Amino acid sequence: MRRLVMSASVIGIGGVLQAAPVVAQDARVHIVNDPDARAFEVVVGPFDLPAGTRAASEMGHMGGGHDAHAGAVYAPVTTVEAPASVYLTGFSFEVRDGDGELISSEFLHHLNIINPDNRELFLPISQRMLAVGKETGSQRMPGLLMGYPVPAGTRMVVTAMMHNPTADSLTGVVVTVKLDYVPAGRPWPLFNVFPFQIDVAFPAGDKSFDLPPGRHTWSYEASPMVDGRLMALGGHMHENAESLVFEDVTSGKVIWEGLPITNDDGTLVGVTLGRLYRKGGVRLHRDRTYRVSVTYVNATSDTIPGGGMGVIGGVFMQKGSGMWPLADKTLELYTLDRAHYMREVFGTFDVIAAGAAPAASDHEHD
């Protein structure tokens, strides 16, 4: 089977104009500081999740993307502020039903936290602080060594999507993301690190794409804005993914390959991690080009709508001790990206960049 490499500009052409999502109007997003546990808790909900249809459940198992899940429900996009000055060192999350009982993490498709004031490492868009999904599990950095500095009042945009691939309806579902921290003012952590993402569907717009029959690869290339060391890597992919790779195009060296972790029935439950800090990290250079790529194998004879995603997230230690660069909010790409994650426009990069994307007002009666 031929190897197909696509740039971000052509990803997702099978469904560029997508319907506006169903928003859970009763869901609320808030953040609480628990100094005894040394954690912020980002609480999202409650959600009522209708049972998925049979077709949607099958599509979900096959790797259906954001628009392939019947009953997908979104929380209102909400901006919260960090209650205290801290160094974030890890995260965990849980999903509970209306009775307060723990339920499967599969009901959370993703929850993203975005810093609208900082710049991303590989693009002049808002910094992605955290992305949580069923395959991310709980992650923690060595808190004595590394931490992400978050001053009190830091703005954090929270977006979340829930879905229900089961035959049972649920009510009152709440997601809680726990952000572990070291209080500011301690002599540790020793090094500041900063989160980043690089996605095969960069630079902006919808991140899911269709999977044609066979084996295909999607990729995106960019250079970092500063020199530094890559300290840890993880990723997000869907069912049918073969691998997620980050490589130095200039040198031809593969830096990390993430592989799917599946349970006994073959369902994707995780992605292997790259703890590069154990060997001092991997140097990234501003004058080099890097590539993220994801490979899928669709063994069926049909295209799977919205079946693919490929995103890498990690932490990066900037060379020197300077502050992380702020985003230039006057740039067109920054504005376009922000409008998309705020759900003011919908569609792939080609559509929203051309001004053809539907605005939120166009869907008031959907």
C-alpha positions in Angstrom: 0.0 0.0 0.0 1.4 3.4 -0.9 2.5 5.8 1.8 0.4 9.0 1.6 1.8 12.2 3.3 -0.6 15.1 3.6 0.0 18.6 4.8 -2.4 20.3 7.2 -4.0 22.2 4.3 -5.6 19.1 2.8 -6.5 17.1 5.9 -10.1 16.4 6.5 -11.3 17.4 3.0 -14.0 14.7 3.3 -16.1 16.7 5.8 -15.0 20.3 5.9 -18.3 21.9 6.8 -19.3 20.2 10.1 -22.4 20.9 12.2 -22.1 22.9 15.3 -21.8 20.8 18.4 -24.5 20.1 21.0 -23.7 22.2 24.1 -24.8 21.1 27.5 -26.3 24.3 28.7 -26.5 23.2 32.3 -22.8 22.2 32.4 -20.5 24.5 34.3 -16.7 24.8 34.4 -14.9 26.0 37.6 -11.5 25.6 39.2 -10.9 25.1 42.9 -7.6 25.2 44.9 -7.0 22.4 47.4 -3.8 23.5 49.2 -3.8 20.4 51.4 -3.7 18.1 48.4 -1.5 20.6 46.6 -3.7 20.5 43.5 -6.1 22.6 41.4 -9.3 20.8 40.5 -11.0 21.7 37.3 -14.6 20.5 37.5 -16.8 20.2 34.4 -20.4 19.2 34.3 -23.0 18.0 34.9 -23.7 16.3 31.5 -26.7 14.3 30.4 -25.4 11.8 27.8 -28.0 10.0 25.7 -27.3 6.5 24.6 -25.3 6.2 21.4 -27.0 4.7 18.4 -25.8 1.3 17.3 -24.2 2.8 14.2 -22.4 5.4 16.3 -21.2 2.8 18.7 -19.8 0.7 15.8 -18.2 3.8 14.3 -16.6 4.7 17.7 -15.1 1.3 17.9 -13.8 1.7 14.4 -12.2 4.9 15.3 -14.9 7.5 14.5 -13.8 11.0 15.2 -15.5 14.0 16.7 -18.4 14.0 14.2 -18.8 10.2 14.1 -20.1 10.0 17.7 -23.9 10.3 18.0 -24.8 12.0 21.2 -21.5 14.0 21.5 -22.0 16.8 24.0 -19.8 19.7 24.7 -19.3 21.9 27.8 -19.6 25.7 27.2 -16.1 27.1 26.5 -15.1 28.7 29.7 -12.1 30.8 30.9 -10.9 30.2 34.5 -8.0 31.7 36.4 -5.2 30.0 38.3 -6.1 30.5 42.0 -2.5 30.7 43.2 1.1 30.8 41.9 2.4 27.3 41.4 4.5 24.9 39.4 2.3 22.2 37.8 3.9 18.8 38.0 1.2 16.3 36.9 -2.4 15.5 36.4 -5.1 12.9 36.8 -8.8 12.8 36.1 -12.0 10.9 37.0 -15.5 10.7 35.6 -18.5 10.2 37.9 -22.2 9.7 37.2 -25.1 11.5 38.8 -24.9 9.2 41.9 -21.2 10.1 42.4 -20.0 6.6 41.3 -16.9 6.3 39.3 -17.6 5.4 35.6 -15.4 4.5 32.7 -13.1 7.2 31.3 -14.4 6.3 27.8 -17.2 8.8 28.3 -14.6 11.7 28.1 -13.5 12.1 24.5 -11.2 15.0 25.4 -10.7 17.9 27.7 -8.3 20.7 26.7 -6.8 23.5 28.7 -5.4 26.4 26.7 -3.3 29.4 27.8 -4.5 32.2 25.4 -1.7 34.6 26.4 1.4 32.4 25.8 2.6 31.3 22.4 2.9 27.7 21.2 6.4 26.2 20.6 5.9 25.5 16.9 3.3 28.0 15.9 2.2 31.6 16.8 -1.0 30.4 18.3 -2.3 30.0 21.9 -0.3 27.6 24.1 -1.9 24.2 24.7 -1.4 23.6 28.4 -3.0 20.2 28.7 -5.0 17.6 26.7 -6.8 14.8 28.6 -8.5 11.8 27.1 -9.2 8.2 27.9 -5.8 7.1 26.7 -3.8 9.7 28.6 -4.4 8.3 32.1 -2.6 9.9 35.0 0.8 11.5 34.3 3.4 13.0 36.7 6.8 14.6 36.3 9.4 14.4 39.0 8.4 17.4 41.0 11.8 18.0 42.5 13.3 18.3 39.0 10.7 19.9 36.7 7.6 22.1 36.9 5.5 24.3 34.7 5.3 27.8 36.3 1.8 29.1 36.4 1.4 32.5 38.2 -1.8 33.4 40.0 -4.4 34.8 37.7 -3.1 32.9 34.6 -6.0 32.6 32.2 -7.0 29.1 31.2 -9.6 28.3 28.5 -11.3 25.0 29.2 -13.0 23.0 26.4 -14.4 19.5 26.8 -16.3 16.9 24.7 -18.2 14.0 26.2 -19.7 11.1 24.2 -21.6 8.0 25.0 -20.8 4.9 22.8 -22.9 2.7 25.1 -26.6 1.6 24.9 -27.4 3.2 28.3 -28.2 6.9 28.9 -26.4 8.7 31.7 -27.4 11.8 33.7 -25.4 14.2 35.9 -22.0 13.1 34.6 -19.1 15.2 36.0 -15.4 15.2 35.0 -12.8 16.3 37.5 -9.2 17.0 36.4 -6.7 17.2 39.2 -3.6 19.4 38.5 -0.8 18.6 41.0 1.5 21.4 41.9 4.4 22.6 44.0 3.6 26.0 45.6 5.7 28.9 44.3 8.5 30.0 46.5 10.0 26.6 47.2 13.6 25.8 46.2 12.3 23.2 43.8 11.6 22.3 41.1 15.0 22.9 39.7 14.0 23.5 36.1 11.1 25.4 34.5 9.4 23.4 31.7 6.6 24.4 29.4 3.9 22.4 27.6 3.5 22.2 23.9 1.6 20.4 21.2 2.2 19.6 17.5 -0.6 18.1 15.5 -0.8 16.6 12.0 -3.7 18.9 11.4 -1.9 22.1 12.3 -1.9 25.1 11.9 -5.6 25.5 13.0 -9.1 24.2 12.6 -10.7 20.8 13.1 -8.2 18.2 14.1 -10.0 15.0 13.0 -9.8 13.7 9.4 -11.3 10.9 7.3 -9.5 7.5 7.0 -9.6 6.1 3.5 -9.2 2.3 3.1 -5.7 1.0 3.4 -2.5 2.3 5.1 -1.9 6.0 5.0 0.3 8.6 6.8 -0.5 12.2 7.7 2.1 14.7 8.8 3.0 18.3 9.6 6.4 20.0 9.7 7.6 23.1 11.7 10.5 24.6 13.5 10.5 25.6 17.2 10.6 29.3 18.1 13.4 28.8 20.7 16.2 26.4 21.4 15.9 24.0 24.3 15.4 20.4 25.4 12.5 18.1 24.8 11.9 16.4 28.2 8.8 14.2 27.8 6.3 13.2 25.1 2.9 11.6 24.9 0.2 11.5 22.2 -3.4 11.2 21.2 -4.6 8.9 18.4 -7.7 6.9 17.5 -8.6 3.3 16.8 -6.8 1.8 13.8 -3.6 3.9 14.5 -0.3 2.1 13.8 2.1 4.7 15.2 2.7 8.3 16.1 6.2 9.6 15.3 8.2 12.7 16.1 11.4 13.2 14.1 14.2 15.6 13.2 13.8 16.1 9.5 17.1 17.9 9.2 19.1 15.1 10.6 16.8 12.2 9.6 16.7 11.0 13.2 13.5 9.6 14.9 13.2 11.2 18.3 10.2 9.3 19.6 7.6 6.8 18.4 4.4 6.4 20.2 2.6 3.1 19.9 -1.0 2.2 20.7 -1.7 0.3 23.9 -4.7 -1.9 23.6 -6.7 -4.2 25.9 -7.5 -7.8 25.3 -10.3 -7.0 22.8 -8.1 -4.7 20.8 -9.6 -1.4 22.0 -7.2 1.5 22.3 -6.6 2.4 25.9 -3.3 4.3 25.8 -0.2 5.5 24.0 3.3 4.7 25.0 5.2 7.6 26.6 8.7 9.1 26.0 10.3 10.1 29.3 13.3 11.7 27.6 14.3 13.5 30.8 15.8 10.3 32.1 18.7 10.8 29.7 18.8 14.6 30.0 16.3 15.3 27.3 16.7 15.8 23.5 17.9 19.1 22.1 15.7 21.0 19.7 17.1 23.8 17.5 15.4 26.8 15.9 17.2 26.2 12.7 16.0 22.6 12.2 12.7 21.3 10.9 10.8 18.7 12.9 7.9 16.4 11.8 5.0 14.8 13.5 3.3 12.0 11.6 0.6 9.5 12.3 -0.1 6.3 10.4 -3.4 4.5 10.2 -4.5 1.2 8.8 -8.2 1.0 7.7 -8.7 -2.7 7.0 -12.3 -2.1 5.7 -13.3 -1.1 2.2 -15.1 2.1 3.3 -13.8 5.5 4.4 -14.2 6.1 8.1 -15.5 9.7 8.5 -13.5 11.7 11.1 -11.7 8.5 12.1 -8.2 9.9 12.5 -6.3 12.2 14.8 -2.6 12.6 15.5 -1.3 15.0 18.1 1.8 15.0 20.3 2.0 16.8 23.6 4.9 17.2 25.8 7.1 19.4 28.0 10.0 21.5 26.8 12.8 23.2 28.7 13.7 26.5 27.1 17.4 27.3 26.8 18.4 30.0 29.3 16.2 31.3 32.1 14.0 33.8 30.2 10.2 34.0 30.4 8.2 32.1 27.9 7.3 34.3 24.9 3.8 35.8 24.8 1.5 35.3 21.9 1.1 38.0 19.3 -2.6 38.5 19.3 -2.6 40.7 16.3 -1.6 37.8 13.9 -4.2 36.4 11.7 -3.3 32.8 12.5 -3.7 33.5 16.2 -7.1 35.1 15.7 -8.2 32.3 13.5 -7.1 29.6 15.9 -8.7 31.3 18.8 -12.0 31.7 17.0 -12.0 27.9 16.3 -11.2 26.7 19.9 -13.7 29.2 21.2 -16.2 27.5 18.9 -17.0 30.8 17.1 -16.3 29.1 13.7 -16.2 25.5 12.6 -14.3 23.5 10.0 -10.9 22.6 8.7 -8.1 25.1 8.2 -8.8 25.5 4.5 -12.4 26.5 5.2 -11.9 28.8 8.1 -8.9 30.5 6.5 -11.0 31.2 3.5 -13.7 32.8 5.6 -16.2 30.1 4.5 -16.6 28.5 7.9 -20.0 28.7 9.6 -20.2 31.1 12.6 -21.9 30.2 15.8 -24.8 32.4 15.0 -25.5 30.3 11.9 -26.3 27.4 14.2 -28.7 29.0 16.7 -31.5 26.8 15.6 -29.5 23.5 15.1 
